[in-house]
Amino acid sequence: MSLYSSPPSPLDFEEIKPTLLVCWWITLCCITIIVLRLIGRYIRTECLFLEDKLVALVIVPILLRMGCVHYFLVNGTNNADFSDVALSPDQVRRKEIASGLVLAARVLYAAT
């Protein structure tokens, strides 16, 4: 039994689309909850406290992370079996960028 499994085959956009839509829906739901909390606090107290401003600031890494997730879901990463597929240099470059964005998305997740 090995530590690593074999890489999966490349996926088409039709297979990626449900995951992409769910990611966007969850992100938008989180932002909606944050905005409703801020509106509710402002209506009650007519001012925003420091923790409210920090919560509002969290919207930025959430959206940046979703931008990274969107890019690497659409373009794929280099973690697939491309032995049967010929990739152009442009496709290889996009997959390299997407692989780097996986790390950026993890850092942005921790920042959230």
Biopython code that builds the backbone (N, CA, C, O; Angstrom):
import numpy as np
from Bio.PDB.StructureBuilder import StructureBuilder

atoms = [
    (1, "MET", "N", (0.838, -1.174, 0.000)),
    (1, "MET", "CA", (0.000, 0.000, 0.000)),
    (1, "MET", "C", (0.883, 1.238, 0.000)),
    (1, "MET", "O", (1.726, 1.413, 0.880)),
    (2, "SER", "N", (0.684, 2.089, -0.991)),
    (2, "SER", "CA", (1.526, 3.276, -1.101)),
    (2, "SER", "C", (0.865, 4.467, -0.413)),
    (2, "SER", "O", (-0.329, 4.461, -0.115)),
    (3, "LEU", "N", (1.670, 5.469, -0.176)),
    (3, "LEU", "CA", (1.191, 6.670, 0.478)),
    (3, "LEU", "C", (0.335, 7.518, -0.468)),
    (3, "LEU", "O", (-0.635, 8.144, -0.040)),
    (4, "TYR", "N", (0.693, 7.536, -1.734)),
    (4, "TYR", "CA", (0.000, 8.368, -2.712)),
    (4, "TYR", "C", (-0.796, 7.505, -3.670)),
    (4, "TYR", "O", (-0.371, 6.408, -4.030)),
    (5, "SER", "N", (-1.946, 8.001, -4.079)),
    (5, "SER", "CA", (-2.741, 7.303, -5.091)),
    (5, "SER", "C", (-2.402, 7.879, -6.460)),
    (5, "SER", "O", (-1.746, 8.915, -6.565)),
    (6, "SER", "N", (-2.848, 7.206, -7.487)),
    (6, "SER", "CA", (-2.577, 7.692, -8.840)),
    (6, "SER", "C", (-3.432, 8.932, -9.109)),
    (6, "SER", "O", (-4.527, 9.062, -8.562)),
    (7, "PRO", "N", (-2.932, 9.845, -9.955)),
    (7, "PRO", "CA", (-3.691, 11.078, -10.214)),
    (7, "PRO", "C", (-4.972, 10.774, -10.987)),
    (7, "PRO", "O", (-5.023, 9.821, -11.765)),
    (8, "PRO", "N", (-6.004, 11.587, -10.768)),
    (8, "PRO", "CA", (-7.271, 11.372, -11.480)),
    (8, "PRO", "C", (-7.165, 11.810, -12.930)),
    (8, "PRO", "O", (-6.210, 12.487, -13.312)),
    (9, "SER", "N", (-8.132, 11.430, -13.728)),
    (9, "SER", "CA", (-8.163, 11.892, -15.114)),
    (9, "SER", "C", (-8.687, 13.325, -15.141)),
    (9, "SER", "O", (-9.406, 13.735, -14.229)),
    (10, "PRO", "N", (-8.336, 14.094, -16.176)),
    (10, "PRO", "CA", (-8.826, 15.477, -16.266)),
    (10, "PRO", "C", (-10.357, 15.506, -16.353)),
    (10, "PRO", "O", (-10.965, 14.630, -16.968)),
    (11, "LEU", "N", (-10.967, 16.509, -15.741)),
    (11, "LEU", "CA", (-12.420, 16.636, -15.739)),
    (11, "LEU", "C", (-12.869, 17.690, -16.737)),
    (11, "LEU", "O", (-12.168, 18.676, -16.966)),
    (12, "ASP", "N", (-14.036, 17.481, -17.329)),
    (12, "ASP", "CA", (-14.630, 18.470, -18.213)),
    (12, "ASP", "C", (-15.344, 19.532, -17.391)),
    (12, "ASP", "O", (-15.585, 19.358, -16.196)),
    (13, "PHE", "N", (-15.679, 20.645, -18.057)),
    (13, "PHE", "CA", (-16.358, 21.732, -17.348)),
    (13, "PHE", "C", (-17.723, 21.296, -16.823)),
    (13, "PHE", "O", (-18.160, 21.768, -15.774)),
    (14, "GLU", "N", (-18.395, 20.407, -17.537)),
    (14, "GLU", "CA", (-19.702, 19.925, -17.092)),
    (14, "GLU", "C", (-19.606, 19.192, -15.753)),
    (14, "GLU", "O", (-20.561, 19.195, -14.975)),
    (15, "GLU", "N", (-18.478, 18.576, -15.486)),
    (15, "GLU", "CA", (-18.273, 17.879, -14.210)),
    (15, "GLU", "C", (-17.849, 18.834, -13.095)),
    (15, "GLU", "O", (-18.050, 18.549, -11.915)),
    (16, "ILE", "N", (-17.264, 19.962, -13.474)),
    (16, "ILE", "CA", (-16.788, 20.952, -12.511)),
    (16, "ILE", "C", (-17.896, 21.937, -12.137)),
    (16, "ILE", "O", (-17.899, 22.482, -11.033)),
    (17, "LYS", "N", (-18.824, 22.162, -13.046)),
    (17, "LYS", "CA", (-19.837, 23.202, -12.877)),
    (17, "LYS", "C", (-20.641, 23.104, -11.579)),
    (17, "LYS", "O", (-20.825, 24.134, -10.930)),
    (18, "PRO", "N", (-21.135, 21.925, -11.154)),
    (18, "PRO", "CA", (-21.885, 21.879, -9.887)),
    (18, "PRO", "C", (-21.050, 22.314, -8.682)),
    (18, "PRO", "O", (-21.551, 23.018, -7.806)),
    (19, "THR", "N", (-19.800, 21.908, -8.633)),
    (19, "THR", "CA", (-18.925, 22.301, -7.529)),
    (19, "THR", "C", (-18.705, 23.806, -7.529)),
    (19, "THR", "O", (-18.724, 24.443, -6.476)),
    (20, "LEU", "N", (-18.498, 24.362, -8.696)),
    (20, "LEU", "CA", (-18.279, 25.796, -8.830)),
    (20, "LEU", "C", (-19.510, 26.578, -8.376)),
    (20, "LEU", "O", (-19.391, 27.573, -7.661)),
    (21, "LEU", "N", (-20.690, 26.125, -8.794)),
    (21, "LEU", "CA", (-21.922, 26.810, -8.396)),
    (21, "LEU", "C", (-22.153, 26.739, -6.890)),
    (21, "LEU", "O", (-22.553, 27.733, -6.285)),
    (22, "VAL", "N", (-21.910, 25.593, -6.281)),
    (22, "VAL", "CA", (-22.087, 25.456, -4.831)),
    (22, "VAL", "C", (-21.099, 26.343, -4.090)),
    (22, "VAL", "O", (-21.462, 26.968, -3.093)),
    (23, "CYS", "N", (-19.861, 26.412, -4.556)),
    (23, "CYS", "CA", (-18.862, 27.280, -3.914)),
    (23, "CYS", "C", (-19.309, 28.739, -3.950)),
    (23, "CYS", "O", (-19.202, 29.448, -2.949)),
    (24, "TRP", "N", (-19.812, 29.191, -5.109)),
    (24, "TRP", "CA", (-20.273, 30.570, -5.204)),
    (24, "TRP", "C", (-21.497, 30.813, -4.326)),
    (24, "TRP", "O", (-21.589, 31.857, -3.680)),
    (25, "TRP", "N", (-22.435, 29.875, -4.290)),
    (25, "TRP", "CA", (-23.624, 30.034, -3.457)),
    (25, "TRP", "C", (-23.252, 30.140, -1.987)),
    (25, "TRP", "O", (-23.778, 30.999, -1.279)),
    (26, "ILE", "N", (-22.365, 29.293, -1.523)),
    (26, "ILE", "CA", (-21.960, 29.336, -0.116)),
    (26, "ILE", "C", (-21.241, 30.646, 0.196)),
    (26, "ILE", "O", (-21.468, 31.246, 1.247)),
    (27, "THR", "N", (-20.382, 31.087, -0.707)),
    (27, "THR", "CA", (-19.677, 32.348, -0.504)),
    (27, "THR", "C", (-20.657, 33.514, -0.422)),
    (27, "THR", "O", (-20.539, 34.370, 0.455)),
    (28, "LEU", "N", (-21.622, 33.544, -1.334)),
    (28, "LEU", "CA", (-22.601, 34.626, -1.324)),
    (28, "LEU", "C", (-23.503, 34.568, -0.097)),
    (28, "LEU", "O", (-23.910, 35.609, 0.417)),
    (29, "CYS", "N", (-23.820, 33.377, 0.375)),
    (29, "CYS", "CA", (-24.601, 33.248, 1.613)),
    (29, "CYS", "C", (-23.817, 33.787, 2.799)),
    (29, "CYS", "O", (-24.384, 34.478, 3.645)),
    (30, "CYS", "N", (-22.529, 33.488, 2.877)),
    (30, "CYS", "CA", (-21.693, 34.005, 3.971)),
    (30, "CYS", "C", (-21.623, 35.524, 3.934)),
    (30, "CYS", "O", (-21.724, 36.177, 4.973)),
    (31, "ILE", "N", (-21.452, 36.084, 2.758)),
    (31, "ILE", "CA", (-21.383, 37.539, 2.630)),
    (31, "ILE", "C", (-22.725, 38.163, 3.003)),
    (31, "ILE", "O", (-22.759, 39.216, 3.640)),
    (32, "THR", "N", (-23.824, 37.531, 2.615)),
    (32, "THR", "CA", (-25.150, 38.033, 2.970)),
    (32, "THR", "C", (-25.341, 38.040, 4.480)),
    (32, "THR", "O", (-25.877, 39.003, 5.030)),
    (33, "ILE", "N", (-24.912, 36.982, 5.154)),
    (33, "ILE", "CA", (-25.021, 36.925, 6.614)),
    (33, "ILE", "C", (-24.188, 38.034, 7.260)),
    (33, "ILE", "O", (-24.634, 38.669, 8.216)),
    (34, "ILE", "N", (-22.993, 38.266, 6.745)),
    (34, "ILE", "CA", (-22.133, 39.318, 7.291)),
    (34, "ILE", "C", (-22.778, 40.682, 7.100)),
    (34, "ILE", "O", (-22.799, 41.495, 8.025)),
    (35, "VAL", "N", (-23.304, 40.938, 5.904)),
    (35, "VAL", "CA", (-23.912, 42.237, 5.616)),
    (35, "VAL", "C", (-25.171, 42.440, 6.472)),
    (35, "VAL", "O", (-25.392, 43.533, 6.994)),
    (36, "LEU", "N", (-25.988, 41.404, 6.616)),
    (36, "LEU", "CA", (-27.181, 41.526, 7.457)),
    (36, "LEU", "C", (-26.803, 41.796, 8.916)),
    (36, "LEU", "O", (-27.477, 42.566, 9.600)),
    (37, "ARG", "N", (-25.745, 41.174, 9.384)),
    (37, "ARG", "CA", (-25.279, 41.425, 10.752)),
    (37, "ARG", "C", (-24.838, 42.873, 10.914)),
    (37, "ARG", "O", (-25.152, 43.516, 11.916)),
    (38, "LEU", "N", (-24.115, 43.378, 9.932)),
    (38, "LEU", "CA", (-23.654, 44.766, 10.003)),
    (38, "LEU", "C", (-24.823, 45.740, 9.933)),
    (38, "LEU", "O", (-24.850, 46.728, 10.667)),
    (39, "ILE", "N", (-25.777, 45.475, 9.070)),
    (39, "ILE", "CA", (-26.945, 46.344, 8.960)),
    (39, "ILE", "C", (-27.743, 46.323, 10.263)),
    (39, "ILE", "O", (-28.167, 47.367, 10.758)),
    (40, "GLY", "N", (-27.944, 45.124, 10.814)),
    (40, "GLY", "CA", (-28.677, 45.011, 12.068)),
    (40, "GLY", "C", (-27.989, 45.751, 13.201)),
    (40, "GLY", "O", (-28.646, 46.429, 13.992)),
    (41, "ARG", "N", (-26.689, 45.627, 13.284)),
    (41, "ARG", "CA", (-25.945, 46.319, 14.344)),
    (41, "ARG", "C", (-26.036, 47.832, 14.164)),
    (41, "ARG", "O", (-26.200, 48.571, 15.134)),
    (42, "TYR", "N", (-25.928, 48.282, 12.923)),
    (42, "TYR", "CA", (-25.978, 49.717, 12.674)),
    (42, "TYR", "C", (-27.370, 50.279, 12.979)),
    (42, "TYR", "O", (-27.488, 51.383, 13.510)),
    (43, "ILE", "N", (-28.413, 49.534, 12.650)),
    (43, "ILE", "CA", (-29.773, 49.991, 12.943)),
    (43, "ILE", "C", (-29.993, 50.078, 14.450)),
    (43, "ILE", "O", (-30.612, 51.025, 14.936)),
    (44, "ARG", "N", (-29.481, 49.078, 15.200)),
    (44, "ARG", "CA", (-29.693, 49.058, 16.655)),
    (44, "ARG", "C", (-28.903, 50.141, 17.373)),
    (44, "ARG", "O", (-29.443, 50.829, 18.239)),
    (45, "THR", "N", (-27.645, 50.297, 17.025)),
    (45, "THR", "CA", (-26.773, 51.191, 17.803)),
    (45, "THR", "C", (-26.391, 52.474, 17.071)),
    (45, "THR", "O", (-25.831, 53.386, 17.680)),
    (46, "GLU", "N", (-26.683, 52.556, 15.791)),
    (46, "GLU", "CA", (-26.335, 53.705, 14.951)),
    (46, "GLU", "C", (-24.837, 53.974, 14.906)),
    (46, "GLU", "O", (-24.407, 55.099, 14.651)),
    (47, "CYS", "N", (-24.050, 52.942, 15.154)),
    (47, "CYS", "CA", (-22.602, 53.018, 14.973)),
    (47, "CYS", "C", (-22.074, 51.591, 14.811)),
    (47, "CYS", "O", (-22.729, 50.619, 15.187)),
    (48, "LEU", "N", (-20.897, 51.497, 14.254)),
    (48, "LEU", "CA", (-20.260, 50.189, 14.093)),
    (48, "LEU", "C", (-19.047, 50.142, 15.011)),
    (48, "LEU", "O", (-18.249, 51.079, 15.049)),
    (49, "PHE", "N", (-18.915, 49.059, 15.740)),
    (49, "PHE", "CA", (-17.798, 48.884, 16.653)),
    (49, "PHE", "C", (-16.609, 48.283, 15.908)),
    (49, "PHE", "O", (-16.716, 47.928, 14.734)),
    (50, "LEU", "N", (-15.497, 48.176, 16.590)),
    (50, "LEU", "CA", (-14.277, 47.656, 15.974)),
    (50, "LEU", "C", (-14.481, 46.239, 15.446)),
    (50, "LEU", "O", (-14.024, 45.913, 14.350)),
    (51, "GLU", "N", (-15.166, 45.392, 16.222)),
    (51, "GLU", "CA", (-15.363, 44.014, 15.759)),
    (51, "GLU", "C", (-16.264, 43.961, 14.528)),
    (51, "GLU", "O", (-16.131, 43.056, 13.705)),
    (52, "ASP", "N", (-17.181, 44.925, 14.394)),
    (52, "ASP", "CA", (-18.014, 44.982, 13.189)),
    (52, "ASP", "C", (-17.172, 45.351, 11.974)),
    (52, "ASP", "O", (-17.364, 44.809, 10.885)),
    (53, "LYS", "N", (-16.257, 46.260, 12.166)),
    (53, "LYS", "CA", (-15.378, 46.653, 11.057)),
    (53, "LYS", "C", (-14.451, 45.501, 10.671)),
    (53, "LYS", "O", (-14.148, 45.323, 9.492)),
    (54, "LEU", "N", (-13.999, 44.721, 11.649)),
    (54, "LEU", "CA", (-13.172, 43.549, 11.339)),
    (54, "LEU", "C", (-13.970, 42.504, 10.573)),
    (54, "LEU", "O", (-13.462, 41.883, 9.640)),
    (55, "VAL", "N", (-15.227, 42.313, 10.975)),
    (55, "VAL", "CA", (-16.079, 41.362, 10.263)),
    (55, "VAL", "C", (-16.297, 41.833, 8.829)),
    (55, "VAL", "O", (-16.289, 41.022, 7.903)),
    (56, "ALA", "N", (-16.492, 43.135, 8.640)),
    (56, "ALA", "CA", (-16.657, 43.666, 7.287)),
    (56, "ALA", "C", (-15.389, 43.462, 6.467)),
    (56, "ALA", "O", (-15.452, 43.221, 5.261)),
    (57, "LEU", "N", (-14.248, 43.558, 7.120)),
    (57, "LEU", "CA", (-12.974, 43.374, 6.430)),
    (57, "LEU", "C", (-12.757, 41.927, 5.982)),
    (57, "LEU", "O", (-11.991, 41.671, 5.054)),
    (58, "VAL", "N", (-13.427, 40.992, 6.636)),
    (58, "VAL", "CA", (-13.296, 39.576, 6.291)),
    (58, "VAL", "C", (-13.887, 39.283, 4.910)),
    (58, "VAL", "O", (-13.549, 38.270, 4.297)),
    (59, "ILE", "N", (-14.750, 40.147, 4.424)),
    (59, "ILE", "CA", (-15.338, 39.947, 3.094)),
    (59, "ILE", "C", (-14.244, 39.924, 2.022)),
    (59, "ILE", "O", (-14.358, 39.200, 1.032)),
    (60, "VAL", "N", (-13.199, 40.707, 2.218)),
    (60, "VAL", "CA", (-12.122, 40.778, 1.212)),
    (60, "VAL", "C", (-11.423, 39.428, 1.026)),
    (60, "VAL", "O", (-11.350, 38.957, -0.109)),
    (61, "PRO", "N", (-10.900, 38.771, 2.087)),
    (61, "PRO", "CA", (-10.268, 37.474, 1.841)),
    (61, "PRO", "C", (-11.249, 36.399, 1.378)),
    (61, "PRO", "O", (-10.857, 35.473, 0.669)),
    (62, "ILE", "N", (-12.519, 36.511, 1.771)),
    (62, "ILE", "CA", (-13.505, 35.535, 1.293)),
    (62, "ILE", "C", (-13.644, 35.632, -0.217)),
    (62, "ILE", "O", (-13.642, 34.617, -0.914)),
    (63, "LEU", "N", (-13.765, 36.863, -0.725)),
    (63, "LEU", "CA", (-13.911, 37.035, -2.174)),
    (63, "LEU", "C", (-12.617, 36.705, -2.925)),
    (63, "LEU", "O", (-12.665, 36.130, -4.012)),
    (64, "LEU", "N", (-11.468, 37.062, -2.355)),
    (64, "LEU", "CA", (-10.197, 36.711, -2.993)),
    (64, "LEU", "C", (-10.015, 35.199, -3.059)),
    (64, "LEU", "O", (-9.554, 34.666, -4.068)),
    (65, "ARG", "N", (-10.376, 34.517, -1.983)),
    (65, "ARG", "CA", (-10.280, 33.056, -1.970)),
    (65, "ARG", "C", (-11.197, 32.452, -3.020)),
    (65, "ARG", "O", (-10.809, 31.516, -3.719)),
    (66, "MET", "N", (-12.408, 32.979, -3.137)),
    (66, "MET", "CA", (-13.335, 32.439, -4.123)),
    (66, "MET", "C", (-12.841, 32.713, -5.540)),
    (66, "MET", "O", (-13.081, 31.913, -6.444)),
    (67, "GLY", "N", (-12.163, 33.823, -5.737)),
    (67, "GLY", "CA", (-11.554, 34.088, -7.046)),
    (67, "GLY", "C", (-10.497, 33.048, -7.381)),
    (67, "GLY", "O", (-10.426, 32.576, -8.516)),
    (68, "CYS", "N", (-9.675, 32.689, -6.397)),
    (68, "CYS", "CA", (-8.670, 31.633, -6.607)),
    (68, "CYS", "C", (-9.332, 30.289, -6.879)),
    (68, "CYS", "O", (-8.931, 29.559, -7.785)),
    (69, "VAL", "N", (-10.356, 29.968, -6.080)),
    (69, "VAL", "CA", (-11.055, 28.693, -6.259)),
    (69, "VAL", "C", (-11.706, 28.631, -7.632)),
    (69, "VAL", "O", (-11.657, 27.596, -8.298)),
    (70, "HIS", "N", (-12.312, 29.725, -8.057)),
    (70, "HIS", "CA", (-12.943, 29.756, -9.378)),
    (70, "HIS", "C", (-11.914, 29.492, -10.477)),
    (70, "HIS", "O", (-12.168, 28.718, -11.401)),
    (71, "TYR", "N", (-10.753, 30.139, -10.370)),
    (71, "TYR", "CA", (-9.731, 29.975, -11.403)),
    (71, "TYR", "C", (-9.247, 28.535, -11.476)),
    (71, "TYR", "O", (-9.164, 27.970, -12.567)),
    (72, "PHE", "N", (-8.926, 27.929, -10.337)),
    (72, "PHE", "CA", (-8.369, 26.585, -10.452)),
    (72, "PHE", "C", (-9.436, 25.520, -10.663)),
    (72, "PHE", "O", (-9.109, 24.413, -11.091)),
    (73, "LEU", "N", (-10.683, 25.810, -10.380)),
    (73, "LEU", "CA", (-11.718, 24.854, -10.767)),
    (73, "LEU", "C", (-11.968, 24.898, -12.273)),
    (73, "LEU", "O", (-12.163, 23.857, -12.900)),
    (74, "VAL", "N", (-11.963, 26.091, -12.850)),
    (74, "VAL", "CA", (-12.210, 26.217, -14.288)),
    (74, "VAL", "C", (-11.033, 25.704, -15.104)),
    (74, "VAL", "O", (-11.232, 25.000, -16.094)),
    (75, "ASN", "N", (-9.818, 26.042, -14.709)),
    (75, "ASN", "CA", (-8.649, 25.687, -15.503)),
    (75, "ASN", "C", (-8.010, 24.369, -15.105)),
    (75, "ASN", "O", (-7.220, 23.816, -15.870)),
    (76, "GLY", "N", (-8.329, 23.856, -13.940)),
    (76, "GLY", "CA", (-7.714, 22.614, -13.488)),
    (76, "GLY", "C", (-6.298, 22.864, -12.997)),
    (76, "GLY", "O", (-5.713, 23.916, -13.253)),
    (77, "THR", "N", (-5.763, 21.891, -12.295)),
    (77, "THR", "CA", (-4.390, 21.993, -11.813)),
    (77, "THR", "C", (-3.544, 20.939, -12.517)),
    (77, "THR", "O", (-4.035, 20.207, -13.376)),
    (78, "ASN", "N", (-2.279, 20.870, -12.150)),
    (78, "ASN", "CA", (-1.408, 19.873, -12.760)),
    (78, "ASN", "C", (-1.496, 18.533, -12.037)),
    (78, "ASN", "O", (-0.694, 17.636, -12.298)),
    (79, "ASN", "N", (-2.458, 18.389, -11.136)),
    (79, "ASN", "CA", (-2.644, 17.141, -10.407)),
    (79, "ASN", "C", (-3.663, 16.261, -11.133)),
    (79, "ASN", "O", (-4.744, 15.982, -10.614)),
    (80, "ALA", "N", (-3.303, 15.835, -12.330)),
    (80, "ALA", "CA", (-4.162, 14.955, -13.130)),
    (80, "ALA", "C", (-3.273, 14.142, -14.061)),
    (80, "ALA", "O", (-2.108, 14.475, -14.278)),
    (81, "ASP", "N", (-3.831, 13.093, -14.597)),
    (81, "ASP", "CA", (-3.095, 12.233, -15.515)),
    (81, "ASP", "C", (-3.284, 12.752, -16.940)),
    (81, "ASP", "O", (-4.350, 12.580, -17.530)),
    (82, "PHE", "N", (-2.258, 13.380, -17.486)),
    (82, "PHE", "CA", (-2.323, 13.950, -18.826)),
    (82, "PHE", "C", (-1.576, 13.097, -19.851)),
    (82, "PHE", "O", (-1.150, 13.611, -20.885)),
    (83, "SER", "N", (-1.414, 11.827, -19.583)),
    (83, "SER", "CA", (-0.663, 10.973, -20.510)),
    (83, "SER", "C", (-1.416, 10.765, -21.821)),
    (83, "SER", "O", (-0.791, 10.531, -22.856)),
    (84, "ASP", "N", (-2.745, 10.845, -21.795)),
    (84, "ASP", "CA", (-3.528, 10.640, -23.019)),
    (84, "ASP", "C", (-3.929, 11.947, -23.682)),
    (84, "ASP", "O", (-4.529, 11.933, -24.756)),
    (85, "VAL", "N", (-3.609, 13.075, -23.064)),
    (85, "VAL", "CA", (-4.053, 14.374, -23.553)),
    (85, "VAL", "C", (-2.830, 15.212, -23.906)),
    (85, "VAL", "O", (-1.876, 15.296, -23.133)),
    (86, "ALA", "N", (-2.871, 15.830, -25.087)),
    (86, "ALA", "CA", (-1.799, 16.744, -25.479)),
    (86, "ALA", "C", (-2.204, 18.162, -25.077)),
    (86, "ALA", "O", (-3.246, 18.660, -25.503)),
    (87, "LEU", "N", (-1.387, 18.798, -24.267)),
    (87, "LEU", "CA", (-1.683, 20.143, -23.788)),
    (87, "LEU", "C", (-0.817, 21.162, -24.513)),
    (87, "LEU", "O", (0.362, 20.921, -24.772)),
    (88, "SER", "N", (-1.416, 22.304, -24.837)),
    (88, "SER", "CA", (-0.652, 23.387, -25.445)),
    (88, "SER", "C", (0.148, 24.091, -24.349)),
    (88, "SER", "O", (-0.161, 23.946, -23.166)),
    (89, "PRO", "N", (1.171, 24.848, -24.733)),
    (89, "PRO", "CA", (1.943, 25.575, -23.718)),
    (89, "PRO", "C", (1.081, 26.546, -22.897)),
    (89, "PRO", "O", (1.344, 26.772, -21.716)),
    (90, "ASP", "N", (0.051, 27.116, -23.534)),
    (90, "ASP", "CA", (-0.846, 28.015, -22.814)),
    (90, "ASP", "C", (-1.651, 27.258, -21.756)),
    (90, "ASP", "O", (-1.844, 27.763, -20.650)),
    (91, "GLN", "N", (-2.112, 26.074, -22.079)),
    (91, "GLN", "CA", (-2.854, 25.259, -21.116)),
    (91, "GLN", "C", (-1.957, 24.829, -19.956)),
    (91, "GLN", "O", (-2.386, 24.814, -18.802)),
    (92, "VAL", "N", (-0.730, 24.485, -20.266)),
    (92, "VAL", "CA", (0.218, 24.090, -19.217)),
    (92, "VAL", "C", (0.480, 25.266, -18.287)),
    (92, "VAL", "O", (0.539, 25.091, -17.070)),
    (93, "ARG", "N", (0.639, 26.463, -18.847)),
    (93, "ARG", "CA", (0.893, 27.654, -18.028)),
    (93, "ARG", "C", (-0.298, 27.949, -17.115)),
    (93, "ARG", "O", (-0.117, 28.280, -15.943)),
    (94, "ARG", "N", (-1.537, 27.826, -17.661)),
    (94, "ARG", "CA", (-2.722, 28.067, -16.838)),
    (94, "ARG", "C", (-2.830, 27.053, -15.707)),
    (94, "ARG", "O", (-3.254, 27.398, -14.604)),
    (95, "LYS", "N", (-2.455, 25.816, -15.966)),
    (95, "LYS", "CA", (-2.499, 24.789, -14.917)),
    (95, "LYS", "C", (-1.430, 25.039, -13.858)),
    (95, "LYS", "O", (-1.648, 24.758, -12.680)),
    (96, "GLU", "N", (-0.287, 25.562, -14.265)),
    (96, "GLU", "CA", (0.747, 25.919, -13.293)),
    (96, "GLU", "C", (0.282, 27.073, -12.406)),
    (96, "GLU", "O", (0.492, 27.052, -11.193)),
    (97, "ILE", "N", (-0.348, 28.073, -13.011)),
    (97, "ILE", "CA", (-0.871, 29.201, -12.229)),
    (97, "ILE", "C", (-1.941, 28.707, -11.267)),
    (97, "ILE", "O", (-1.968, 29.112, -10.105)),
    (98, "ALA", "N", (-2.826, 27.831, -11.745)),
    (98, "ALA", "CA", (-3.892, 27.295, -10.897)),
    (98, "ALA", "C", (-3.319, 26.506, -9.724)),
    (98, "ALA", "O", (-3.847, 26.577, -8.614)),
    (99, "SER", "N", (-2.257, 25.766, -9.957)),
    (99, "SER", "CA", (-1.632, 25.010, -8.861)),
    (99, "SER", "C", (-1.059, 25.951, -7.806)),
    (99, "SER", "O", (-1.108, 25.649, -6.613)),
    (100, "GLY", "N", (-0.519, 27.085, -8.237)),
    (100, "GLY", "CA", (-0.030, 28.070, -7.284)),
    (100, "GLY", "C", (-1.163, 28.748, -6.523)),
    (100, "GLY", "O", (-1.008, 29.104, -5.355)),
    (101, "LEU", "N", (-2.306, 28.924, -7.190)),
    (101, "LEU", "CA", (-3.440, 29.556, -6.531)),
    (101, "LEU", "C", (-4.076, 28.663, -5.470)),
    (101, "LEU", "O", (-4.787, 29.154, -4.592)),
    (102, "VAL", "N", (-3.829, 27.365, -5.543)),
    (102, "VAL", "CA", (-4.326, 26.470, -4.492)),
    (102, "VAL", "C", (-3.700, 26.865, -3.157)),
    (102, "VAL", "O", (-4.388, 26.925, -2.138)),
    (103, "LEU", "N", (-2.409, 27.133, -3.165)),
    (103, "LEU", "CA", (-1.729, 27.568, -1.950)),
    (103, "LEU", "C", (-2.250, 28.926, -1.489)),
    (103, "LEU", "O", (-2.463, 29.139, -0.295)),
    (104, "ALA", "N", (-2.456, 29.845, -2.433)),
    (104, "ALA", "CA", (-2.999, 31.161, -2.081)),
    (104, "ALA", "C", (-4.389, 31.027, -1.469)),
    (104, "ALA", "O", (-4.716, 31.734, -0.516)),
    (105, "ALA", "N", (-5.201, 30.133, -2.003)),
    (105, "ALA", "CA", (-6.548, 29.927, -1.457)),
    (105, "ALA", "C", (-6.485, 29.379, -0.037)),
    (105, "ALA", "O", (-7.315, 29.732, 0.801)),
    (106, "ARG", "N", (-5.521, 28.532, 0.236)),
    (106, "ARG", "CA", (-5.367, 27.997, 1.596)),
    (106, "ARG", "C", (-4.939, 29.082, 2.572)),
    (106, "ARG", "O", (-5.403, 29.111, 3.712)),
    (107, "VAL", "N", (-4.069, 29.965, 2.138)),
    (107, "VAL", "CA", (-3.635, 31.078, 2.988)),
    (107, "VAL", "C", (-4.806, 32.030, 3.235)),
    (107, "VAL", "O", (-4.992, 32.504, 4.356)),
    (108, "LEU", "N", (-5.593, 32.312, 2.200)),
    (108, "LEU", "CA", (-6.757, 33.197, 2.354)),
    (108, "LEU", "C", (-7.812, 32.562, 3.235)),
    (108, "LEU", "O", (-8.528, 33.266, 3.948)),
    (109, "TYR", "N", (-7.922, 31.235, 3.198)),
    (109, "TYR", "CA", (-8.858, 30.557, 4.087)),
    (109, "TYR", "C", (-8.437, 30.744, 5.541)),
    (109, "TYR", "O", (-9.270, 30.966, 6.420)),
    (110, "ALA", "N", (-7.140, 30.650, 5.777)),
    (110, "ALA", "CA", (-6.637, 30.872, 7.142)),
    (110, "ALA", "C", (-6.808, 32.333, 7.549)),
    (110, "ALA", "O", (-7.029, 32.624, 8.724)),
    (111, "ALA", "N", (-6.711, 33.240, 6.602)),
    (111, "ALA", "CA", (-6.886, 34.667, 6.910)),
    (111, "ALA", "C", (-8.333, 34.985, 7.262)),
    (111, "ALA", "O", (-8.609, 35.943, 7.985)),
    (112, "THR", "N", (-9.246, 34.185, 6.750)),
    (112, "THR", "CA", (-10.660, 34.407, 7.056)),
    (112, "THR", "C", (-10.940, 34.027, 8.484)),
    (112, "THR", "O", (-12.078, 34.139, 8.941)),
]
sb = StructureBuilder()
sb.init_structure("model")
sb.init_model(0)
sb.init_chain("A")
sb.init_seg("    ")
for serial, (resi, resn, name, xyz) in enumerate(atoms, 1):
    if name == "N":
        sb.init_residue(resn, " ", resi, " ")
    sb.init_atom(name, np.array(xyz, "f"), 0.0, 1.0, " ", f" {name:<3s}", serial, name[0])
structure = sb.get_structure()
